[in-house]
Amino acid sequence: MIEALVDPKTWFLFFFGLSTQVVNGSVSNFGTLIIKGFGYSSLVTTLLQIPYGAIIIFAVLSSMYLQRWLPGQKRCVVAGLYVLPALAGVAGITALGSHNKQAKLACYYVRHFVTYILDTTNKSQS
């Protein structure tokens, strides 16, 4: 127990997970409102939430296999690589104008790459 409390990697993983999951919770819960803010109707907004689950499945599975195939303990490297598309998606949502609703929707989907990446690894093998 004391070893875990003094290990800097444990604290890094804790704060990384906390910072990504707090934001992810709000985006997941209010995703339909975010998409509706791009200019889509309520029914279309509900339908456009369907790819969200497929993107999460792809991100989680691809990160698991990438972490498994890379030599050594590279889960933080993989997590860092998966944060980059999420940052690009957030930057795209804020930078694009209101007339680019398809591009904003694509950026919204890309933003979900950061979800659950570190949670897919066996942390006992640190």
Buried (B, 14 or more C-beta within 10 A) or exposed (E): EEEEEEEEEBEEBEEBBEEBBEBBEEBBEEBBEBBBBBBBEEEEBEEBEEBBEEBBEEBBEBBBEBBEEEEEEBBBEBBEBBBEBBEBBBEBBEEBEEEBBEBBBBBBBBBBBBBBBBBBBEEEEE
